[in-house]
Amino acid sequence: MLPSAEGKAEPSKRRPRVREALTAPRNAAKPAELAKPDREVEFDAAMTSSDRQRLQHADFNALGASEYRLVERLARDIALPIPSLPSRRLRAAGEAGRQHARMHWPGVLHEAARTGGEILRLPRLTRRAQPLPLLVLVDVSGSMERYARLLLAFLHAATRRAGRRDVFAFGTGLTDLTPAFRLADTDAMLGAASVAIDDFAGGTRLGASLAELRRAHARRLTGRRTLVLVISDGLDTGEPAALEQELLWLKRHSRRLLWLNPLLRFAGYAPLARGAGVLHRHADAMLAVHNLNALEELAASLAALMRSGR
């Protein structure tokens, strides 16, 4: 459905501003062109299987302009079920879950009173399944600018039905995107994020951002149950000692710390940078998020990690 003219993504010396990067592009028509009647164009809107297969494995950083917009729309349809754990709240057990449920004695007496003291059914209770609280930290530095918008759109749509979710963008500072993520429309969320983020395409200071999170937003971490997703390439410009100290604090107050790294697109990648090495030591796992295929595998990877001891 998109025009075929597209340009190859090339690094530029002058990085785009946050509004240009997060807001959907619009083609401004010249006044002289407004009076011309629209030309009717016939085309086949069906995407061939080979095109879909190519886009499934295409790196987000290598997409042309029209391909990037199309892949962003496809990413919004990918599901990401958040792992859940039994909560303290109880509910009536169905037939499938009666084996591990406990007896609901007040319910037994209540039903017996309605049948003249005769017990016809033994109601049971089981714990409600509650999605884990989610804390997302998205790197919006210059090296992540081709991934930031697309991954924000993906996470907004994929975690729409999650329980508690807190989202922050970090570059040289920390920006709270949780109010923007409460918006129902993904495009509206991206517009609100573009207004909130003032350090887009700058440097990366993850240690300082985590220190600000600890000082101002420590209550966002809920009782060592929070699942933390750090989306970054690990090219941190801060002090590794400060980053390690803040990561140790974050690990003590969360259930799992997962590093989603787009640099895993390279087969021989190793976290050799100082910040990347610190993050790799403290993360429970490092997962790829550089193409659609990696995003589809992310849900299965999350479920496997929550079942394992790591």
C-alpha positions in Angstrom: 0.0 0.0 0.0 3.0 2.3 0.2 4.8 4.1 -2.6 7.8 2.2 -4.1 10.2 5.1 -4.0 12.5 4.6 -1.0 15.9 5.7 0.2 18.6 3.6 1.8 19.1 4.4 5.5 22.5 6.1 5.6 24.1 7.6 8.7 24.2 11.3 8.6 26.3 13.8 10.4 23.3 15.8 11.5 20.9 13.7 13.4 17.1 14.4 13.1 15.3 16.0 15.9 13.0 14.0 18.1 9.8 15.2 16.4 11.1 14.1 13.0 12.2 10.7 14.4 9.1 9.8 16.4 6.3 11.5 14.4 5.0 9.8 11.3 6.2 11.6 8.2 3.8 13.6 6.2 4.2 14.7 2.6 3.6 18.5 2.4 1.9 19.5 -0.9 2.8 22.7 -2.6 0.0 25.3 -3.2 0.3 24.8 -6.9 -0.2 21.1 -6.6 -3.4 21.4 -4.5 -5.5 22.5 -7.5 -4.5 19.5 -9.6 -6.9 16.6 -9.6 -5.7 13.3 -8.1 -4.4 10.8 -10.6 -6.0 7.4 -10.2 -3.3 4.7 -9.7 -4.1 1.0 -9.9 -1.8 -1.3 -8.0 -1.8 -4.7 -6.3 -1.9 -4.2 -2.6 -1.1 -7.9 -1.8 2.4 -8.4 -0.5 4.0 -11.5 -2.0 5.4 -14.2 0.2 8.9 -13.5 -0.8 8.5 -9.8 0.2 7.1 -10.8 3.5 9.8 -13.3 4.1 12.5 -10.7 3.3 10.9 -8.1 5.7 10.7 -10.7 8.4 14.5 -11.0 8.5 15.4 -7.5 7.5 17.3 -5.4 10.0 15.4 -2.4 11.1 18.5 -0.3 10.5 18.7 -1.4 6.8 15.2 -0.6 5.8 14.2 2.1 3.4 11.7 4.8 4.3 8.6 3.1 3.0 9.7 -0.3 4.2 10.3 1.1 7.7 6.8 2.4 7.9 5.4 -0.9 6.7 7.5 -2.9 9.2 6.4 -0.6 12.0 2.8 -1.4 11.2 3.5 -5.1 11.1 5.3 -5.0 14.4 2.2 -3.6 16.1 0.4 -6.9 15.4 3.0 -9.1 17.1 1.7 -10.4 20.5 3.9 -10.3 23.6 2.1 -12.2 26.4 3.7 -11.1 29.7 4.5 -14.0 32.1 2.1 -14.3 35.1 2.4 -15.6 38.6 -0.2 -16.7 41.1 -1.3 -13.7 43.2 -2.7 -13.6 46.8 -6.2 -13.0 45.5 -8.4 -16.0 45.1 -11.1 -17.0 42.7 -13.5 -19.9 42.2 -11.7 -22.9 40.7 -13.0 -24.4 37.5 -13.1 -28.0 36.7 -9.7 -27.9 35.1 -8.0 -26.4 38.2 -9.8 -28.3 41.0 -6.9 -30.7 41.5 -4.6 -28.1 43.1 -7.3 -25.9 44.6 -8.2 -25.6 48.3 -11.6 -26.2 49.8 -13.8 -23.1 50.2 -15.5 -24.1 53.5 -17.7 -20.9 53.9 -19.0 -21.7 50.4 -19.7 -25.3 51.4 -21.7 -24.2 54.4 -23.5 -21.6 52.4 -24.6 -24.0 49.7 -25.6 -26.6 52.3 -27.8 -24.1 54.0 -29.7 -23.6 50.7 -30.3 -27.3 50.3 -31.5 -28.2 53.8 -28.1 -29.3 55.1 -27.3 -31.7 52.2 -23.9 -31.2 50.5 -24.3 -31.5 46.8 -21.1 -29.7 45.7 -17.7 -28.8 47.2 -16.7 -25.4 45.9 -12.9 -24.8 45.8 -10.7 -21.7 45.5 -7.5 -21.1 43.5 -5.2 -18.2 43.2 -5.7 -15.7 40.4 -3.0 -15.4 37.7 -1.5 -11.9 37.7 0.8 -10.6 35.0 4.2 -9.5 36.3 4.7 -5.7 36.7 6.7 -4.5 33.7 9.4 -1.8 33.7 10.8 -0.9 30.3 13.9 1.2 29.7 14.4 2.3 26.1 17.6 3.7 24.8 17.0 6.8 22.6 20.6 7.7 21.9 22.0 8.3 18.4 23.0 4.7 17.8 19.5 3.6 18.6 17.5 6.1 16.7 16.4 3.7 14.0 15.2 1.2 16.6 13.6 3.5 19.2 10.4 4.5 17.3 9.7 1.0 16.0 10.3 -0.7 19.4 8.2 1.9 21.2 5.3 1.2 18.8 5.8 -2.5 19.2 5.8 -2.4 23.0 2.8 -0.1 23.2 0.6 -2.4 21.1 2.1 -5.7 22.5 1.7 -4.9 26.2 -1.7 -3.1 25.9 -3.4 -5.8 28.1 -0.5 -6.2 30.5 -1.0 -5.3 34.2 1.2 -2.5 35.5 3.7 -1.2 33.0 6.1 1.7 33.5 8.1 2.9 30.5 11.1 5.3 30.6 13.4 6.6 27.8 17.0 7.2 28.6 19.8 9.0 26.8 21.7 11.6 28.6 18.8 11.7 31.1 15.7 9.9 32.1 12.2 10.6 30.6 9.0 9.1 32.0 6.9 7.8 29.1 4.3 6.1 31.3 1.6 8.8 30.8 2.2 8.6 27.0 1.8 4.8 27.1 -1.7 5.2 28.8 -3.0 6.6 25.5 -5.0 4.0 23.6 -3.8 5.0 20.1 -0.2 4.1 19.2 0.3 7.1 16.9 -0.9 9.4 19.7 1.6 7.7 22.1 4.4 8.4 19.6 3.4 12.0 19.3 3.3 12.4 23.1 6.7 10.7 23.4 8.2 13.1 20.9 7.1 16.0 23.0 8.4 14.5 26.2 11.9 13.3 25.1 14.3 16.2 24.8 17.6 14.3 24.5 16.8 12.1 21.5 19.8 11.0 19.3 22.3 12.2 21.9 24.6 10.2 24.1 24.0 7.3 26.5 24.4 7.5 30.2 22.6 4.5 31.6 24.2 4.6 35.0 23.1 8.2 35.6 19.6 7.4 34.3 19.3 4.4 36.7 20.5 6.6 39.5 17.6 9.0 38.7 15.2 6.1 38.6 16.3 5.0 42.0 16.0 8.4 43.6 12.7 9.5 42.0 10.9 6.4 40.9 12.0 3.5 43.2 8.3 2.7 44.0 7.8 1.7 40.4 9.5 -1.6 41.3 6.8 -3.8 42.9 8.0 -6.2 45.6 10.8 -8.0 43.7 8.2 -9.1 41.1 8.9 -6.6 38.4 10.2 -7.8 35.0 12.7 -5.3 33.7 13.5 -4.9 30.0 16.5 -2.8 29.1 16.5 -2.0 25.4 19.9 -0.8 24.4 23.0 -1.5 22.3 25.1 -1.1 25.5 27.3 1.7 24.1 27.3 3.6 27.4 29.4 6.7 27.8 29.2 6.9 31.6 31.5 5.4 34.3 31.3 1.6 34.4 31.6 1.6 38.2 28.5 3.8 38.6 26.6 1.6 36.1 27.5 -1.5 38.0 26.4 0.0 41.3 23.0 1.0 39.9 22.5 -2.4 38.2 23.2 -4.2 41.4 20.4 -2.1 43.1 18.1 -2.8 40.2 18.7 -6.6 40.4 17.9 -6.6 44.1 14.6 -5.0 43.5 13.3 -6.9 40.4 12.5 -10.5 39.5 14.3 -10.6 36.1 16.6 -8.2 34.3 16.6 -8.8 30.5 18.8 -7.0 28.0 17.2 -6.6 24.6 20.1 -5.8 22.3 19.8 -5.0 18.5 23.5 -5.6 18.0 22.8 -9.4 18.2 22.1 -9.1 14.5 25.9 -9.7 14.1 26.8 -13.3 14.3 30.1 -12.7 16.1 28.9 -10.0 18.5 30.5 -9.9 21.9 29.9 -7.2 24.6 33.4 -5.9 24.6 32.5 -2.2 25.3 32.9 -1.3 29.0 29.2 -0.5 29.5 28.1 -3.5 27.5 30.3 -5.8 29.6 28.8 -4.5 32.8 25.3 -4.9 31.5 26.0 -8.4 30.2 27.3 -9.5 33.6 24.2 -8.5 35.5 21.5 -9.3 33.0 19.7 -12.6 33.3 19.7 -13.0 29.5 20.4 -11.1 26.3 17.8 -11.3 23.6 17.7 -9.9 20.0 15.2 -7.3 18.8 16.6 -6.2 15.4 13.9 -7.6 13.1 10.3 -8.9 13.0 11.4 -12.5 13.4 13.3 -11.7 16.6 10.2 -9.8 18.0 8.0 -12.9 17.3 10.5 -15.1 19.2 10.6 -12.7 22.1 7.4 -14.0 23.8 8.6 -17.6 23.7 12.0 -16.6 25.1 10.4 -14.6 28.0 8.2 -17.6 28.9 11.2 -20.0 28.9 13.3 -17.6 31.0 10.6 -17.3 33.6 10.3 -21.1 33.9 14.0 -21.6 34.3 16.1 -20.8 37.3 18.0 -18.2 35.3 
